[in-house]
Amino acid sequence: MPRSRHQKGSHHHFVIFTNRKAAGFQARYIRKLTDAIKKRGAYYTVFEPDSAMNLYKQARQVRSIVQQRASSDPSVARRGEITSLVAIGGDGTFNLVARAGVELDLPVGVIPCGRINNIARALLGEPDLDVAVKKVVQGDYRKFDVGTAADQAFFGSVGLGFVPHLAAELADRKIPRWGIGWSQAGAKAAAGVAVNKTVIKIDAFRFEVTPVMISIHLLPWAAGLPFSPTSLTNDGMAEVIFDMGTKLGDFSSFTRMIYRKKYLYGTDIRLFRGKVITIQPTKGQTLYLDGELIPLPANILSVTVGDRQVKMFC
Protein backbone atom coordinates (compact mmCIF):
# COMPACT_ATOMS: atom_id res chain seq x y z
CA MET A 1 0.00 0.00 0.00
CA PRO A 2 1.40 3.46 -0.88
CA ARG A 3 2.64 5.66 1.92
CA SER A 4 0.17 8.24 3.20
CA ARG A 5 1.22 11.89 2.98
CA HIS A 6 -0.24 15.12 4.27
CA GLN A 7 -0.84 18.41 2.49
CA LYS A 8 1.61 20.96 3.81
CA GLY A 9 1.13 24.68 4.41
CA SER A 10 -1.43 26.75 6.26
CA HIS A 11 -3.22 28.11 3.18
CA HIS A 12 -5.71 25.84 1.40
CA HIS A 13 -7.90 26.64 -1.58
CA PHE A 14 -10.18 23.81 -2.77
CA VAL A 15 -11.63 23.97 -6.27
CA ILE A 16 -14.84 21.93 -6.34
CA PHE A 17 -16.41 20.52 -9.51
CA THR A 18 -20.05 19.51 -9.05
CA ASN A 19 -22.09 17.21 -11.27
CA ARG A 20 -25.70 18.03 -10.43
CA LYS A 21 -26.84 15.33 -12.89
CA ALA A 22 -25.20 12.56 -10.86
CA ALA A 23 -27.69 9.90 -9.82
CA GLY A 24 -27.41 10.55 -6.09
CA PHE A 25 -26.66 14.28 -6.08
CA GLN A 26 -28.17 16.44 -3.36
CA ALA A 27 -27.46 20.13 -2.72
CA ARG A 28 -26.50 19.30 0.87
CA TYR A 29 -23.37 17.58 -0.47
CA ILE A 30 -22.00 20.97 -1.51
CA ARG A 31 -23.08 22.63 1.75
CA LYS A 32 -21.56 19.87 3.87
CA LEU A 33 -18.21 20.15 2.12
CA THR A 34 -18.04 23.95 1.97
CA ASP A 35 -19.08 24.28 5.62
CA ALA A 36 -16.26 21.93 6.61
CA ILE A 37 -13.78 23.87 4.49
CA LYS A 38 -14.84 27.19 6.06
CA LYS A 39 -14.64 25.68 9.54
CA ARG A 40 -11.06 24.79 8.80
CA GLY A 41 -10.35 28.41 7.81
CA ALA A 42 -9.68 27.48 4.19
CA TYR A 43 -11.11 28.78 0.90
CA TYR A 44 -13.09 27.21 -1.91
CA THR A 45 -14.33 27.89 -5.42
CA VAL A 46 -17.29 25.94 -6.82
CA PHE A 47 -17.77 25.16 -10.52
CA GLU A 48 -21.10 23.68 -11.61
CA PRO A 49 -20.74 22.70 -15.28
CA ASP A 50 -23.85 21.54 -17.11
CA SER A 51 -22.15 18.82 -19.14
CA ALA A 52 -19.11 16.57 -19.14
CA MET A 53 -17.57 18.64 -21.92
CA ASN A 54 -17.96 21.85 -19.92
CA LEU A 55 -16.55 20.14 -16.85
CA TYR A 56 -13.48 19.18 -18.85
CA LYS A 57 -13.16 22.73 -20.19
CA GLN A 58 -13.42 24.21 -16.70
CA ALA A 59 -10.83 21.75 -15.38
CA ARG A 60 -8.50 22.89 -18.16
CA GLN A 61 -9.25 26.48 -17.20
CA VAL A 62 -8.13 25.71 -13.64
CA ARG A 63 -4.96 24.16 -15.08
CA SER A 64 -4.28 27.41 -16.91
CA ILE A 65 -4.88 29.44 -13.74
CA VAL A 66 -2.44 27.35 -11.71
CA GLN A 67 0.23 27.13 -14.38
CA GLN A 68 0.17 30.88 -15.03
CA ARG A 69 -0.01 31.64 -11.29
CA ALA A 70 -2.65 34.24 -12.14
CA SER A 71 -6.34 34.36 -12.86
CA SER A 72 -8.51 36.47 -15.08
CA ASP A 73 -11.31 35.66 -12.63
CA PRO A 74 -10.89 37.97 -9.59
CA SER A 75 -13.22 35.81 -7.48
CA VAL A 76 -10.78 32.91 -7.87
CA ALA A 77 -7.60 34.97 -7.57
CA ARG A 78 -8.47 36.56 -4.23
CA ARG A 79 -8.73 33.14 -2.59
CA GLY A 80 -5.07 32.52 -3.32
CA GLU A 81 -3.19 29.69 -4.94
CA ILE A 82 -5.22 26.57 -5.69
CA THR A 83 -4.04 23.65 -3.55
CA SER A 84 -6.47 20.79 -4.34
CA LEU A 85 -9.38 19.67 -6.52
CA VAL A 86 -12.58 17.91 -5.49
CA ALA A 87 -15.15 16.03 -7.60
CA ILE A 88 -18.75 15.83 -6.38
CA GLY A 89 -20.21 13.12 -8.58
CA GLY A 90 -19.49 9.62 -9.79
CA ASP A 91 -16.58 7.89 -11.50
CA GLY A 92 -16.88 9.86 -14.74
CA THR A 93 -16.79 13.17 -12.88
CA PHE A 94 -13.79 12.06 -10.84
CA ASN A 95 -11.99 10.90 -13.99
CA LEU A 96 -12.21 14.33 -15.64
CA VAL A 97 -11.16 16.20 -12.49
CA ALA A 98 -8.31 13.78 -11.80
CA ARG A 99 -6.89 14.38 -15.28
CA ALA A 100 -6.36 18.00 -14.27
CA GLY A 101 -4.98 16.86 -10.92
CA VAL A 102 -2.32 14.77 -12.66
CA GLU A 103 -1.25 17.66 -14.88
CA LEU A 104 -1.07 20.08 -11.95
CA ASP A 105 0.34 17.63 -9.38
CA LEU A 106 -2.54 18.55 -7.04
CA PRO A 107 -4.38 16.16 -4.69
CA VAL A 108 -7.86 15.15 -5.82
CA GLY A 109 -10.78 14.22 -3.58
CA VAL A 110 -14.18 12.70 -4.26
CA ILE A 111 -17.58 13.23 -2.67
CA PRO A 112 -19.40 10.18 -4.08
CA CYS A 113 -22.91 10.66 -5.42
CA GLY A 114 -22.83 8.61 -8.59
CA ARG A 115 -24.84 5.47 -9.11
CA ILE A 116 -22.13 2.94 -8.19
CA ASN A 117 -19.03 4.97 -7.14
CA ASN A 118 -16.34 2.39 -7.90
CA ILE A 119 -13.39 4.73 -7.36
CA ALA A 120 -14.80 6.12 -4.11
CA ARG A 121 -15.36 2.56 -2.83
CA ALA A 122 -11.71 1.78 -3.48
CA LEU A 123 -10.54 4.94 -1.69
CA LEU A 124 -13.07 5.30 1.13
CA GLY A 125 -15.03 2.08 1.54
CA GLU A 126 -18.82 2.17 1.37
CA PRO A 127 -19.94 5.63 0.15
CA ASP A 128 -20.49 7.89 3.16
CA LEU A 129 -20.80 11.67 2.95
CA ASP A 130 -19.28 12.39 6.36
CA VAL A 131 -16.29 10.13 5.73
CA ALA A 132 -15.68 11.60 2.28
CA VAL A 133 -15.79 15.20 3.55
CA LYS A 134 -13.44 14.35 6.42
CA LYS A 135 -10.93 12.77 4.05
CA VAL A 136 -10.90 15.86 1.83
CA VAL A 137 -10.46 18.47 4.55
CA GLN A 138 -7.92 16.57 6.67
CA GLY A 139 -5.53 16.59 3.70
CA ASP A 140 -4.06 13.07 3.81
CA TYR A 141 -3.37 11.60 0.38
CA ARG A 142 -1.53 8.75 -1.33
CA LYS A 143 -0.10 8.43 -4.82
CA PHE A 144 -1.78 6.07 -7.28
CA ASP A 145 -0.90 4.88 -10.77
CA VAL A 146 -2.51 6.37 -13.87
CA GLY A 147 -3.39 4.33 -16.95
CA THR A 148 -4.19 5.15 -20.56
CA ALA A 149 -6.61 3.21 -22.77
CA ALA A 150 -7.72 4.26 -26.26
CA ASP A 151 -5.75 7.51 -25.65
CA GLN A 152 -7.84 8.34 -22.58
CA ALA A 153 -6.65 8.44 -18.99
CA PHE A 154 -8.22 6.12 -16.44
CA PHE A 155 -7.74 5.75 -12.69
CA GLY A 156 -9.91 2.77 -11.73
CA SER A 157 -10.43 0.17 -14.43
CA VAL A 158 -11.15 -0.56 -18.08
CA GLY A 159 -12.84 -3.62 -19.51
CA LEU A 160 -14.20 -5.43 -22.55
CA GLY A 161 -16.97 -7.98 -22.87
CA PHE A 162 -18.54 -8.94 -19.55
CA VAL A 163 -17.90 -5.72 -17.59
CA PRO A 164 -19.40 -3.29 -20.15
CA HIS A 165 -22.39 -5.62 -20.52
CA LEU A 166 -22.82 -5.80 -16.75
CA ALA A 167 -22.63 -1.99 -16.48
CA ALA A 168 -25.27 -1.66 -19.21
CA GLU A 169 -27.46 -4.26 -17.50
CA LEU A 170 -27.27 -2.38 -14.19
CA ALA A 171 -28.06 0.96 -15.82
CA ASP A 172 -31.71 -0.05 -16.21
CA ARG A 173 -32.29 -1.64 -12.82
CA LYS A 174 -31.59 -1.25 -9.12
CA ILE A 175 -28.13 -2.19 -7.95
CA PRO A 176 -28.36 -5.70 -6.39
CA ARG A 177 -28.08 -5.85 -2.63
CA TRP A 178 -27.55 -9.59 -2.27
CA GLY A 179 -25.53 -12.33 -3.93
CA ILE A 180 -28.52 -13.83 -5.74
CA GLY A 181 -29.24 -10.52 -7.44
CA TRP A 182 -25.62 -10.19 -8.59
CA SER A 183 -25.70 -13.79 -9.78
CA GLN A 184 -28.71 -13.06 -11.99
CA ALA A 185 -27.23 -9.82 -13.32
CA GLY A 186 -23.93 -11.56 -14.09
CA ALA A 187 -25.61 -14.39 -15.97
CA LYS A 188 -27.62 -11.98 -18.10
CA ALA A 189 -24.58 -9.80 -18.84
CA ALA A 190 -22.45 -12.78 -19.87
CA ALA A 191 -25.20 -14.07 -22.15
CA GLY A 192 -25.05 -10.82 -24.13
CA VAL A 193 -21.32 -11.01 -24.90
CA ALA A 194 -20.30 -11.92 -28.47
CA VAL A 195 -17.34 -14.25 -27.91
CA ASN A 196 -14.46 -14.03 -30.39
CA LYS A 197 -10.90 -15.31 -30.64
CA THR A 198 -8.68 -12.60 -29.16
CA VAL A 199 -4.95 -11.98 -29.05
CA ILE A 200 -3.73 -10.53 -25.75
CA LYS A 201 -0.18 -9.36 -25.13
CA ILE A 202 0.88 -8.49 -21.58
CA ASP A 203 4.37 -6.99 -21.75
CA ALA A 204 6.36 -9.70 -23.59
CA PHE A 205 3.80 -12.51 -23.02
CA ARG A 206 1.49 -13.08 -26.03
CA PHE A 207 -1.34 -15.63 -26.22
CA GLU A 208 -4.73 -16.34 -27.80
CA VAL A 209 -7.99 -16.89 -25.90
CA THR A 210 -11.72 -16.74 -26.58
CA PRO A 211 -12.76 -14.74 -23.53
CA VAL A 212 -16.08 -13.56 -22.18
CA MET A 213 -14.25 -10.99 -20.03
CA ILE A 214 -11.09 -8.90 -20.13
CA SER A 215 -10.89 -6.53 -17.15
CA ILE A 216 -7.84 -4.37 -16.40
CA HIS A 217 -7.50 -2.78 -12.96
CA LEU A 218 -5.55 -0.07 -11.18
CA LEU A 219 -8.15 -0.09 -8.39
CA PRO A 220 -10.24 -3.11 -7.35
CA TRP A 221 -13.78 -2.04 -8.25
CA ALA A 222 -15.64 -2.07 -11.58
CA ALA A 223 -19.40 -2.11 -12.27
CA GLY A 224 -20.05 -2.31 -8.53
CA LEU A 225 -17.91 -5.40 -7.86
CA PRO A 226 -14.49 -5.87 -6.20
CA PHE A 227 -12.79 -7.79 -9.01
CA SER A 228 -9.25 -7.31 -7.71
CA PRO A 229 -9.29 -6.66 -3.94
CA THR A 230 -5.50 -7.16 -3.68
CA SER A 231 -4.63 -4.51 -6.29
CA LEU A 232 -1.20 -2.94 -5.90
CA THR A 233 -1.90 0.70 -6.61
CA ASN A 234 1.47 2.39 -7.17
CA ASP A 235 3.93 -0.13 -8.61
CA GLY A 236 3.50 0.81 -12.28
CA MET A 237 1.50 -2.26 -13.26
CA ALA A 238 -2.15 -3.22 -13.67
CA GLU A 239 -4.05 -6.40 -12.83
CA VAL A 240 -5.31 -8.10 -16.01
CA ILE A 241 -8.23 -10.49 -15.41
CA PHE A 242 -9.55 -12.72 -18.20
CA ASP A 243 -11.19 -16.09 -18.67
CA MET A 244 -9.93 -18.94 -20.82
CA GLY A 245 -13.21 -19.39 -22.64
CA THR A 246 -15.34 -20.04 -19.59
CA LYS A 247 -18.87 -21.29 -20.19
CA LEU A 248 -21.31 -18.39 -20.10
CA GLY A 249 -23.34 -20.02 -17.34
CA ASP A 250 -20.32 -20.05 -15.04
CA PHE A 251 -20.46 -16.26 -14.79
CA SER A 252 -23.49 -16.52 -12.54
CA SER A 253 -21.45 -18.13 -9.75
CA PHE A 254 -18.36 -16.05 -10.61
CA THR A 255 -20.29 -12.80 -10.11
CA ARG A 256 -21.78 -13.99 -6.84
CA MET A 257 -18.39 -15.08 -5.50
CA ILE A 258 -16.52 -11.87 -6.34
CA TYR A 259 -19.39 -9.91 -4.76
CA ARG A 260 -18.66 -11.90 -1.60
CA LYS A 261 -14.88 -11.44 -2.12
CA LYS A 262 -14.40 -15.20 -2.12
CA TYR A 263 -13.20 -15.87 -5.67
CA LEU A 264 -9.69 -17.28 -6.17
CA TYR A 265 -8.27 -16.75 -9.65
CA GLY A 266 -6.65 -19.78 -11.21
CA THR A 267 -7.17 -22.09 -14.18
CA ASP A 268 -10.50 -20.93 -15.61
CA ILE A 269 -10.28 -17.20 -14.89
CA ARG A 270 -6.77 -15.86 -14.50
CA LEU A 271 -5.13 -12.77 -13.07
CA PHE A 272 -1.86 -11.54 -14.55
CA ARG A 273 0.02 -8.30 -13.97
CA GLY A 274 1.66 -6.04 -16.53
CA LYS A 275 2.56 -2.54 -17.66
CA VAL A 276 1.73 -2.60 -21.38
CA ILE A 277 -1.32 -4.55 -22.58
CA THR A 278 -2.55 -4.84 -26.17
CA ILE A 279 -5.76 -6.54 -27.23
CA GLN A 280 -7.03 -7.32 -30.73
CA PRO A 281 -9.42 -7.35 -32.50
CA THR A 282 -11.53 -4.72 -30.75
CA LYS A 283 -13.24 -2.76 -33.52
CA GLY A 284 -16.96 -2.37 -32.83
CA GLN A 285 -16.66 -3.41 -29.18
CA THR A 286 -17.57 -1.20 -26.23
CA LEU A 287 -14.90 -0.20 -23.72
CA TYR A 288 -15.76 0.32 -20.07
CA LEU A 289 -13.53 3.15 -18.77
CA ASP A 290 -14.11 4.40 -15.22
CA GLY A 291 -17.85 3.82 -15.51
CA GLU A 292 -18.23 5.28 -19.01
CA LEU A 293 -19.08 3.13 -22.06
CA ILE A 294 -17.04 4.08 -25.14
CA PRO A 295 -17.42 2.55 -28.65
CA LEU A 296 -14.06 1.46 -30.06
CA PRO A 297 -13.37 2.39 -33.71
CA ALA A 298 -9.89 0.84 -33.87
CA ASN A 299 -9.01 -2.84 -34.15
CA ILE A 300 -6.26 -2.76 -31.53
CA LEU A 301 -6.67 -1.53 -27.97
CA SER A 302 -3.51 -0.43 -26.21
CA VAL A 303 -3.56 -0.06 -22.42
CA THR A 304 -0.52 1.28 -20.60
CA VAL A 305 0.40 2.21 -17.06
CA GLY A 306 2.60 5.28 -17.32
CA ASP A 307 5.16 6.88 -15.07
CA ARG A 308 2.78 9.62 -13.91
CA GLN A 309 0.79 9.25 -10.73
CA VAL A 310 -2.19 11.01 -9.20
CA LYS A 311 -2.54 12.16 -5.59
CA MET A 312 -5.86 11.06 -4.09
CA PHE A 313 -7.33 11.96 -0.71
CA CYS A 314 -8.08 8.72 1.09
Kinemage of the C-alpha trace (Angstrom):
@kinemage 1
@onewidth
@group {chain A} dominant
@subgroup {mainchain}
@vectorlist {calphas} color= white
{ca met a 1} P 0.000 0.000 0.000
{ca pro a 2} L 1.399 3.456 -0.884
{ca arg a 3} L 2.637 5.657 1.916
{ca ser a 4} L 0.165 8.240 3.197
{ca arg a 5} L 1.219 11.886 2.980
{ca his a 6} L -0.244 15.124 4.267
{ca gln a 7} L -0.835 18.412 2.488
{ca lys a 8} L 1.606 20.964 3.807
{ca gly a 9} L 1.133 24.679 4.410
{ca ser a 10} L -1.432 26.748 6.256
{ca his a 11} L -3.222 28.111 3.177
{ca his a 12} L -5.706 25.843 1.395
{ca his a 13} L -7.902 26.639 -1.579
{ca phe a 14} L -10.184 23.813 -2.769
{ca val a 15} L -11.631 23.974 -6.269
{ca ile a 16} L -14.840 21.935 -6.335
{ca phe a 17} L -16.411 20.516 -9.506
{ca thr a 18} L -20.046 19.512 -9.047
{ca asn a 19} L -22.094 17.214 -11.271
{ca arg a 20} L -25.701 18.026 -10.427
{ca lys a 21} L -26.835 15.332 -12.888
{ca ala a 22} L -25.199 12.562 -10.857
{ca ala a 23} L -27.693 9.904 -9.823
{ca gly a 24} L -27.415 10.550 -6.087
{ca phe a 25} L -26.661 14.275 -6.081
{ca gln a 26} L -28.169 16.437 -3.359
{ca ala a 27} L -27.461 20.128 -2.718
{ca arg a 28} L -26.504 19.304 0.866
{ca tyr a 29} L -23.368 17.577 -0.466
{ca ile a 30} L -21.997 20.969 -1.511
{ca arg a 31} L -23.078 22.625 1.749
{ca lys a 32} L -21.557 19.871 3.874
{ca leu a 33} L -18.212 20.152 2.124
{ca thr a 34} L -18.041 23.946 1.967
{ca asp a 35} L -19.083 24.282 5.623
{ca ala a 36} L -16.264 21.925 6.611
{ca ile a 37} L -13.781 23.872 4.493
{ca lys a 38} L -14.844 27.193 6.059
{ca lys a 39} L -14.644 25.679 9.543
{ca arg a 40} L -11.062 24.789 8.798
{ca gly a 41} L -10.352 28.409 7.810
{ca ala a 42} L -9.683 27.483 4.194
{ca tyr a 43} L -11.109 28.783 0.904
{ca tyr a 44} L -13.088 27.209 -1.906
{ca thr a 45} L -14.328 27.890 -5.422
{ca val a 46} L -17.289 25.936 -6.824
{ca phe a 47} L -17.768 25.161 -10.519
{ca glu a 48} L -21.100 23.679 -11.607
{ca pro a 49} L -20.735 22.697 -15.284
{ca asp a 50} L -23.851 21.541 -17.108
{ca ser a 51} L -22.147 18.821 -19.141
{ca ala a 52} L -19.106 16.566 -19.139
{ca met a 53} L -17.566 18.636 -21.921
{ca asn a 54} L -17.959 21.851 -19.922
{ca leu a 55} L -16.550 20.139 -16.846
{ca tyr a 56} L -13.480 19.179 -18.853
{ca lys a 57} L -13.163 22.733 -20.193
{ca gln a 58} L -13.419 24.213 -16.700
{ca ala a 59} L -10.835 21.753 -15.382
{ca arg a 60} L -8.502 22.891 -18.161
{ca gln a 61} L -9.247 26.480 -17.195
{ca val a 62} L -8.125 25.707 -13.644
{ca arg a 63} L -4.965 24.160 -15.079
{ca ser a 64} L -4.277 27.409 -16.908
{ca ile a 65} L -4.878 29.440 -13.736
{ca val a 66} L -2.443 27.348 -11.708
{ca gln a 67} L 0.230 27.126 -14.385
{ca gln a 68} L 0.171 30.878 -15.026
{ca arg a 69} L -0.007 31.643 -11.287
{ca ala a 70} L -2.653 34.239 -12.138
{ca ser a 71} L -6.342 34.357 -12.855
{ca ser a 72} L -8.511 36.466 -15.085
{ca asp a 73} L -11.309 35.659 -12.631
{ca pro a 74} L -10.886 37.968 -9.593
{ca ser a 75} L -13.223 35.805 -7.478
{ca val a 76} L -10.779 32.907 -7.866
{ca ala a 77} L -7.598 34.970 -7.571
{ca arg a 78} L -8.467 36.561 -4.229
{ca arg a 79} L -8.730 33.144 -2.587
{ca gly a 80} L -5.069 32.516 -3.324
{ca glu a 81} L -3.186 29.692 -4.944
{ca ile a 82} L -5.223 26.567 -5.691
{ca thr a 83} L -4.038 23.647 -3.548
{ca ser a 84} L -6.465 20.787 -4.343
{ca leu a 85} L -9.377 19.675 -6.517
{ca val a 86} L -12.584 17.906 -5.494
{ca ala a 87} L -15.146 16.031 -7.599
{ca ile a 88} L -18.750 15.831 -6.384
{ca gly a 89} L -20.214 13.119 -8.581
{ca gly a 90} L -19.494 9.619 -9.795
{ca asp a 91} L -16.576 7.886 -11.502
{ca gly a 92} L -16.880 9.857 -14.737
{ca thr a 93} L -16.788 13.174 -12.879
{ca phe a 94} L -13.790 12.056 -10.842
{ca asn a 95} L -11.991 10.901 -13.994
{ca leu a 96} L -12.208 14.333 -15.641
{ca val a 97} L -11.163 16.201 -12.489
{ca ala a 98} L -8.305 13.776 -11.803
{ca arg a 99} L -6.886 14.379 -15.276
{ca ala a 100} L -6.360 18.000 -14.268
{ca gly a 101} L -4.977 16.856 -10.922
{ca val a 102} L -2.323 14.773 -12.662
{ca glu a 103} L -1.249 17.661 -14.882
{ca leu a 104} L -1.067 20.079 -11.947
{ca asp a 105} L 0.338 17.626 -9.383
{ca leu a 106} L -2.537 18.550 -7.043
{ca pro a 107} L -4.379 16.164 -4.692
{ca val a 108} L -7.860 15.153 -5.821
{ca gly a 109} L -10.779 14.223 -3.578
{ca val a 110} L -14.178 12.695 -4.255
{ca ile a 111} L -17.581 13.227 -2.667
{ca pro a 112} L -19.396 10.179 -4.082
{ca cys a 113} L -22.907 10.659 -5.417
{ca gly a 114} L -22.833 8.605 -8.587
{ca arg a 115} L -24.842 5.468 -9.112
{ca ile a 116} L -22.126 2.939 -8.188
{ca asn a 117} L -19.034 4.969 -7.140
{ca asn a 118} L -16.338 2.391 -7.902
{ca ile a 119} L -13.388 4.733 -7.356
{ca ala a 120} L -14.804 6.117 -4.109
{ca arg a 121} L -15.356 2.562 -2.832
{ca ala a 122} L -11.710 1.778 -3.479
{ca leu a 123} L -10.543 4.937 -1.691
{ca leu a 124} L -13.075 5.302 1.129
{ca gly a 125} L -15.032 2.077 1.538
{ca glu a 126} L -18.819 2.166 1.371
{ca pro a 127} L -19.938 5.629 0.149
{ca asp a 128} L -20.490 7.888 3.157
{ca leu a 129} L -20.797 11.673 2.947
{ca asp a 130} L -19.285 12.394 6.362
{ca val a 131} L -16.290 10.126 5.730
{ca ala a 132} L -15.685 11.605 2.277
{ca val a 133} L -15.793 15.198 3.551
{ca lys a 134} L -13.444 14.353 6.418
{ca lys a 135} L -10.931 12.766 4.046
{ca val a 136} L -10.900 15.858 1.832
{ca val a 137} L -10.459 18.472 4.550
{ca gln a 138} L -7.922 16.567 6.669
{ca gly a 139} L -5.528 16.592 3.701
{ca asp a 140} L -4.058 13.072 3.805
{ca tyr a 141} L -3.371 11.595 0.378
{ca arg a 142} L -1.531 8.750 -1.328
{ca lys a 143} L -0.098 8.434 -4.820
{ca phe a 144} L -1.784 6.072 -7.283
{ca asp a 145} L -0.903 4.878 -10.773
{ca val a 146} L -2.511 6.374 -13.874
{ca gly a 147} L -3.386 4.330 -16.952
{ca thr a 148} L -4.189 5.151 -20.562
{ca ala a 149} L -6.610 3.214 -22.766
{ca ala a 150} L -7.723 4.265 -26.256
{ca asp a 151} L -5.751 7.506 -25.653
{ca gln a 152} L -7.845 8.342 -22.579
{ca ala a 153} L -6.649 8.440 -18.985
{ca phe a 154} L -8.220 6.123 -16.438
{ca phe a 155} L -7.745 5.753 -12.692
{ca gly a 156} L -9.909 2.772 -11.728
{ca ser a 157} L -10.430 0.170 -14.434
{ca val a 158} L -11.150 -0.562 -18.075
{ca gly a 159} L -12.844 -3.616 -19.508
{ca leu a 160} L -14.199 -5.426 -22.546
{ca gly a 161} L -16.974 -7.981 -22.869
{ca phe a 162} L -18.535 -8.941 -19.549
{ca val a 163} L -17.905 -5.721 -17.587
{ca pro a 164} L -19.397 -3.286 -20.153
{ca his a 165} L -22.391 -5.616 -20.522
{ca leu a 166} L -22.820 -5.801 -16.745
{ca ala a 167} L -22.631 -1.993 -16.484
{ca ala a 168} L -25.270 -1.656 -19.212
{ca glu a 169} L -27.461 -4.256 -17.499
{ca leu a 170} L -27.274 -2.384 -14.187
{ca ala a 171} L -28.060 0.958 -15.818
{ca asp a 172} L -31.708 -0.048 -16.211
{ca arg a 173} L -32.288 -1.644 -12.816
{ca lys a 174} L -31.593 -1.251 -9.124
{ca ile a 175} L -28.132 -2.192 -7.947
{ca pro a 176} L -28.356 -5.696 -6.395
{ca arg a 177} L -28.083 -5.845 -2.630
{ca trp a 178} L -27.551 -9.591 -2.270
{ca gly a 179} L -25.532 -12.332 -3.925
{ca ile a 180} L -28.522 -13.835 -5.735
{ca gly a 181} L -29.241 -10.518 -7.443
{ca trp a 182} L -25.622 -10.186 -8.586
{ca ser a 183} L -25.701 -13.789 -9.783
{ca gln a 184} L -28.714 -13.065 -11.991
{ca ala a 185} L -27.232 -9.823 -13.325
{ca gly a 186} L -23.930 -11.558 -14.092
{ca ala a 187} L -25.607 -14.394 -15.974
{ca lys a 188} L -27.625 -11.977 -18.097
{ca ala a 189} L -24.576 -9.802 -18.836
{ca ala a 190} L -22.449 -12.782 -19.874
{ca ala a 191} L -25.200 -14.070 -22.153
{ca gly a 192} L -25.050 -10.819 -24.128
{ca val a 193} L -21.317 -11.011 -24.901
{ca ala a 194} L -20.296 -11.918 -28.465
{ca val a 195} L -17.342 -14.254 -27.907
{ca asn a 196} L -14.456 -14.033 -30.395
{ca lys a 197} L -10.901 -15.308 -30.638
{ca thr a 198} L -8.683 -12.603 -29.161
{ca val a 199} L -4.953 -11.978 -29.046
{ca ile a 200} L -3.727 -10.526 -25.754
{ca lys a 201} L -0.178 -9.356 -25.126
{ca ile a 202} L 0.878 -8.488 -21.579
{ca asp a 203} L 4.367 -6.990 -21.745
{ca ala a 204} L 6.356 -9.700 -23.588
{ca phe a 205} L 3.804 -12.513 -23.019
{ca arg a 206} L 1.489 -13.077 -26.026
{ca phe a 207} L -1.342 -15.628 -26.222
{ca glu a 208} L -4.734 -16.345 -27.804
{ca val a 209} L -7.987 -16.888 -25.900
{ca thr a 210} L -11.718 -16.736 -26.578
{ca pro a 211} L -12.762 -14.735 -23.527
{ca val a 212} L -16.077 -13.558 -22.182
{ca met a 213} L -14.248 -10.989 -20.034
{ca ile a 214} L -11.086 -8.902 -20.125
{ca ser a 215} L -10.891 -6.530 -17.154
{ca ile a 216} L -7.837 -4.370 -16.397
{ca his a 217} L -7.498 -2.780 -12.959
{ca leu a 218} L -5.547 -0.067 -11.184
{ca leu a 219} L -8.149 -0.086 -8.391
{ca pro a 220} L -10.243 -3.110 -7.353
{ca trp a 221} L -13.776 -2.042 -8.249
{ca ala a 222} L -15.642 -2.068 -11.580
{ca ala a 223} L -19.396 -2.109 -12.271
{ca gly a 224} L -20.055 -2.308 -8.529
{ca leu a 225} L -17.915 -5.399 -7.863
{ca pro a 226} L -14.494 -5.871 -6.199
{ca phe a 227} L -12.790 -7.792 -9.011
{ca ser a 228} L -9.255 -7.309 -7.711
{ca pro a 229} L -9.286 -6.657 -3.939
{ca thr a 230} L -5.504 -7.159 -3.676
{ca ser a 231} L -4.627 -4.505 -6.291
{ca leu a 232} L -1.196 -2.936 -5.898
{ca thr a 233} L -1.899 0.699 -6.614
{ca asn a 234} L 1.467 2.387 -7.165
{ca asp a 235} L 3.931 -0.126 -8.612
{ca gly a 236} L 3.501 0.814 -12.283
{ca met a 237} L 1.497 -2.265 -13.259
{ca ala a 238} L -2.148 -3.224 -13.674
{ca glu a 239} L -4.047 -6.402 -12.830
{ca val a 240} L -5.312 -8.101 -16.007
{ca ile a 241} L -8.231 -10.487 -15.411
{ca phe a 242} L -9.553 -12.718 -18.199
{ca asp a 243} L -11.194 -16.086 -18.672
{ca met a 244} L -9.928 -18.944 -20.820
{ca gly a 245} L -13.208 -19.388 -22.641
{ca thr a 246} L -15.344 -20.044 -19.589
{ca lys a 247} L -18.867 -21.292 -20.189
{ca leu a 248} L -21.311 -18.390 -20.098
{ca gly a 249} L -23.341 -20.016 -17.338
{ca asp a 250} L -20.320 -20.047 -15.040
{ca phe a 251} L -20.462 -16.260 -14.789
{ca ser a 252} L -23.487 -16.519 -12.543
{ca ser a 253} L -21.455 -18.127 -9.745
{ca phe a 254} L -18.359 -16.047 -10.606
{ca thr a 255} L -20.289 -12.798 -10.107
{ca arg a 256} L -21.781 -13.993 -6.840
{ca met a 257} L -18.387 -15.076 -5.499
{ca ile a 258} L -16.519 -11.866 -6.342
{ca tyr a 259} L -19.388 -9.913 -4.759
{ca arg a 260} L -18.661 -11.903 -1.597
{ca lys a 261} L -14.875 -11.436 -2.115
{ca lys a 262} L -14.402 -15.199 -2.117
{ca tyr a 263} L -13.196 -15.873 -5.671
{ca leu a 264} L -9.692 -17.278 -6.168
{ca tyr a 265} L -8.275 -16.750 -9.648
{ca gly a 266} L -6.654 -19.783 -11.212
{ca thr a 267} L -7.167 -22.088 -14.181
{ca asp a 268} L -10.504 -20.926 -15.608
{ca ile a 269} L -10.279 -17.198 -14.886
{ca arg a 270} L -6.771 -15.862 -14.503
{ca leu a 271} L -5.130 -12.770 -13.065
{ca phe a 272} L -1.855 -11.537 -14.551
{ca arg a 273} L 0.022 -8.303 -13.966
{ca gly a 274} L 1.656 -6.036 -16.530
{ca lys a 275} L 2.558 -2.541 -17.663
{ca val a 276} L 1.727 -2.604 -21.378
{ca ile a 277} L -1.319 -4.555 -22.578
{ca thr a 278} L -2.547 -4.843 -26.165
{ca ile a 279} L -5.764 -6.542 -27.227
{ca gln a 280} L -7.028 -7.322 -30.730
{ca pro a 281} L -9.419 -7.355 -32.502
{ca thr a 282} L -11.533 -4.722 -30.746
{ca lys a 283} L -13.243 -2.760 -33.523
{ca gly a 284} L -16.962 -2.374 -32.829
{ca gln a 285} L -16.663 -3.407 -29.182
{ca thr a 286} L -17.568 -1.203 -26.226
{ca leu a 287} L -14.901 -0.195 -23.724
{ca tyr a 288} L -15.763 0.318 -20.068
{ca leu a 289} L -13.533 3.148 -18.770
{ca asp a 290} L -14.106 4.397 -15.220
{ca gly a 291} L -17.845 3.821 -15.514
{ca glu a 292} L -18.230 5.281 -19.011
{ca leu a 293} L -19.078 3.129 -22.060
{ca ile a 294} L -17.040 4.081 -25.135
{ca pro a 295} L -17.419 2.553 -28.649
{ca leu a 296} L -14.055 1.460 -30.056
{ca pro a 297} L -13.373 2.390 -33.709
{ca ala a 298} L -9.886 0.838 -33.871
{ca asn a 299} L -9.013 -2.839 -34.155
{ca ile a 300} L -6.265 -2.760 -31.535
{ca leu a 301} L -6.674 -1.527 -27.971
{ca ser a 302} L -3.507 -0.427 -26.206
{ca val a 303} L -3.563 -0.056 -22.423
{ca thr a 304} L -0.516 1.281 -20.600
{ca val a 305} L 0.401 2.209 -17.058
{ca gly a 306} L 2.602 5.277 -17.324
{ca asp a 307} L 5.164 6.876 -15.073
{ca arg a 308} L 2.782 9.618 -13.913
{ca gln a 309} L 0.790 9.248 -10.726
{ca val a 310} L -2.192 11.010 -9.195
{ca lys a 311} L -2.538 12.159 -5.593
{ca met a 312} L -5.855 11.065 -4.086
{ca phe a 313} L -7.327 11.956 -0.706
{ca cys a 314} L -8.084 8.719 1.091
